[in-house]
């Protein structure tokens, strides 16, 4: 399995596709493909038809990469998940330690009722 590094977005307003591909660690054609599949990524076009991605586009692309490569979603699944995230329907995932803490709390409550 490939390792994932923390992606740092430089503090600027617009990014060319080459910069975006370096930030994401993918080829430019992958960025263009994701742009065609996910409506939330819409770069501005210059007069010479060059793509300029805004910071929010780059953030969306990072989320897309994580959904596809790290969480192993299909394109369709990632599209739905991203829509849910963008609409605020996304609930933070419960991690295993949170589950154990919740179980312990509930067991204590049951013990108090039974005692």
Backbone torsions as a table, in degrees:
resi	resn	phi	psi	omega
1	UNK	NA	140.3	-178.0
2	UNK	-80.0	149.2	179.4
3	UNK	-83.3	154.1	179.2
4	UNK	-115.9	128.8	177.7
5	UNK	-101.8	164.0	177.6
6	UNK	-74.6	128.4	-178.9
7	UNK	-94.0	122.9	-179.3
8	UNK	-103.4	126.1	178.3
9	UNK	-95.7	118.3	177.6
10	UNK	-58.1	153.7	-177.8
11	UNK	-84.2	83.7	175.8
12	UNK	-149.7	165.7	-174.0
13	UNK	-84.4	-37.4	-175.6
14	UNK	-130.7	146.8	-179.0
15	UNK	-131.4	138.5	174.0
16	UNK	-80.8	163.5	-174.7
17	UNK	-61.0	-34.0	177.8
18	UNK	-63.8	-40.5	177.4
19	UNK	-65.1	-42.9	-179.3
20	UNK	-63.5	-43.2	-179.4
21	UNK	-64.5	-35.1	177.0
22	UNK	-68.8	-42.1	178.2
23	UNK	-59.4	-43.6	-176.9
24	UNK	-81.0	-23.2	-176.3
25	UNK	76.3	31.1	176.9
26	UNK	-130.3	165.2	178.5
27	UNK	-73.2	153.7	179.1
28	UNK	-56.9	-34.3	180.0
29	UNK	-64.8	-28.1	177.1
30	UNK	-68.7	-41.6	178.2
31	UNK	-62.1	-44.2	179.3
32	UNK	-63.6	-39.7	178.7
33	UNK	-63.1	-47.4	179.0
34	UNK	-60.9	-37.5	177.4
35	UNK	-59.8	-38.3	-179.8
36	UNK	-73.5	-25.5	-176.3
37	UNK	-93.3	-24.9	-175.2
38	UNK	-120.0	115.0	-175.8
39	UNK	-67.8	-18.3	-178.5
40	UNK	-75.5	-10.5	178.0
41	UNK	-105.8	105.6	-178.6
42	UNK	-134.3	91.1	179.6
43	UNK	-69.4	154.7	175.3
44	UNK	-77.2	145.0	177.2
45	UNK	-106.7	136.2	176.0
46	UNK	-83.2	175.4	177.4
47	UNK	-59.7	-32.4	179.2
48	UNK	-87.2	15.3	176.7
49	UNK	65.1	25.7	176.7
50	UNK	-86.1	140.2	179.1
51	UNK	-79.0	134.4	171.5
52	UNK	-124.8	114.1	-178.0
53	UNK	-90.5	134.4	175.2
54	UNK	-82.1	166.9	-179.8
55	UNK	-57.8	-39.9	-179.6
56	UNK	-65.9	-31.2	175.5
57	UNK	-65.5	-43.5	-179.9
58	UNK	-64.2	-40.6	177.7
59	UNK	-62.3	-41.8	177.6
60	UNK	-63.0	-41.3	179.8
61	UNK	-65.2	-36.0	176.1
62	UNK	-64.1	-43.4	177.2
63	UNK	-61.6	-43.8	178.9
64	UNK	-60.7	-46.0	179.8
65	UNK	-59.6	-45.1	179.5
66	UNK	-62.5	-41.6	179.0
67	UNK	-63.1	-41.8	-176.3
68	UNK	-78.5	-46.2	-171.8
69	UNK	-92.1	-37.2	-176.0
70	UNK	-91.3	-46.6	-177.7
71	UNK	-92.7	-3.3	172.9
72	UNK	61.4	35.7	174.7
73	UNK	-74.6	154.2	168.2
74	UNK	-77.4	170.5	177.0
75	UNK	-58.2	-47.1	-179.0
76	UNK	-63.2	-42.9	179.0
77	UNK	-65.2	-40.9	178.5
78	UNK	-66.2	-37.2	179.1
79	UNK	-62.3	-45.5	179.7
80	UNK	-66.1	-45.0	-179.9
81	UNK	-61.4	-42.9	179.5
82	UNK	-64.4	-38.3	176.4
83	UNK	-62.0	-44.6	178.0
84	UNK	-62.1	-43.3	179.2
85	UNK	-61.5	-46.5	-177.3
86	UNK	-67.9	-27.0	178.9
87	UNK	-88.6	-2.6	178.9
88	UNK	81.3	13.3	179.7
89	UNK	-85.2	-11.6	-175.3
90	UNK	-69.6	130.4	175.9
91	UNK	-103.7	136.3	-179.6
92	UNK	-60.0	133.7	-179.3
93	UNK	-65.5	144.4	179.3
94	UNK	-84.0	121.2	179.1
95	UNK	-89.7	164.4	-172.8
96	UNK	-57.7	-40.6	-179.1
97	UNK	-66.1	-34.3	176.1
98	UNK	-63.9	-38.6	179.3
99	UNK	-63.5	-45.0	-179.8
100	UNK	-63.5	-41.7	178.1
101	UNK	-61.3	-42.2	179.0
102	UNK	-64.8	-41.7	179.6
103	UNK	-63.3	-45.7	178.5
104	UNK	-59.1	-43.8	179.9
105	UNK	-60.7	-44.9	-179.2
106	UNK	-66.4	-39.4	177.8
107	UNK	-63.1	-39.7	177.0
108	UNK	-62.2	-41.4	178.9
109	UNK	-62.6	-40.7	179.3
110	UNK	-66.2	-42.8	178.6
111	UNK	-60.0	-39.8	178.9
112	UNK	-65.3	-38.0	-179.4
113	UNK	-69.7	-41.6	-177.3
114	UNK	-72.7	-33.6	-176.3
115	UNK	-69.3	NA	NA
